[in-house]
Amino acid sequence: MNTEQDNPGFACLFPGQGAQAVGMAVDLCAESPRAHEVFRRGGEVLGFDILAVCTDGPAEELNATRISQPAIFLHSMAVLEAMGERRGLEGRFGQGLAAAAASGLSLGEYSALVFAGALEFEDALQVVGKRGEFMQEACDQGEGTMAAVVGMAAAEIEAVVAGAREAGFEVGVANYNSPAETVISGSIEGVAECSRMLDEAGARKVVALRVAGAYHSVLMESATRKLQPWLADLSISVPRMPFFGNYPGARVEDPEEIREGLLRQIENPVRWEQCVRGVLAAGCSTALELGPGKVLRGHVRKIDREAKVESISDIVSLDNMGVVPV
């Protein structure tokens, strides 16, 4: 891994739902007072001890959408605060980190926007908490699911999905993760039929995902409707660096376009591959994945094998990171 001086063009990427695990953030909060303060304040804003759930679980509770979304957001913020504390950076939430671009996967957009100075921490947390709550309610109201399609071009998948929809099945594309993986989402019947059609059309494999509902599909309509007034009141500034949004899959600067994207991505596809390609085109051949898990690292490597990604989730990875902020 090059140092920041060798490679000044590096990006900060932030994970979304699914990266959570029992035990997350425990060492960060034990070793870093500023990281611990993130979770303490998070508990006050959310109204429950979220650090206790992250520490002890049970997994079923942590994996619930209403818990996992704010937990992952707070973990990313805690990593930034621990980094600032241990590296002597000025400002809060990575503001002194000399990154050249930022993006986040679904929920991770809120983390990226706080890092980029477009959102205030507590404002973002409040909306993330409501987002998780409203998406949980949408999951509980309908029977939806998702499946990952491997080894088929996105255009071919789109054609099969269109055929399934014309046949009356409720299904759509949810995530363009990489050239190797696209995710579909919809009703249980719709995803099952579309998966069968994709198998017949030559997909290498279609893997049913263990999820609570049909994220990034029309089955999330109630969550979009309920979150809209919260997003309408959210104060958004122009990002201090290039920010790549999921809804357009491109750089977004205008605060109103950012607001619209945060709302629309609930029911529409996450164009993660396009976001990563935008980051790469901005001159970032190195990235930090800031938060739990290593999912984004895998996606980026499938998009560009030459790209270098370091996953920073705990004190050990933080202290050993090769990209040096100045």
ABEGO torsion letter per residue (X at the ends): XBBAAABABBBBBBBBBGABBBGBGAAAAAABAAAAAAAAAAAAAAGBBAAAAAAAOBAAAAABAAAAAAAAAAAAAAAAAAAAAAAGBBEBGGAABBBABBBBBEAAAAAAAAAAGABBAAAAAAAAAAAAAAAAAAAAABBBBBBBBBGBBAAAAAAAAAAAAAAGBBBBBABBABAABBBBBEBAAAAAAAAAAAAAAGBABBBBBBBABBBGBAAAAAAAAAAAAAAAABBBBBBABBBBBAAAGBBBABAAAAAAAAAAAAABBBBAAAAAAAAAAAGBABBBBBEBEAAAAAAAAAABAABBBBBBABAAAAAABABBBX
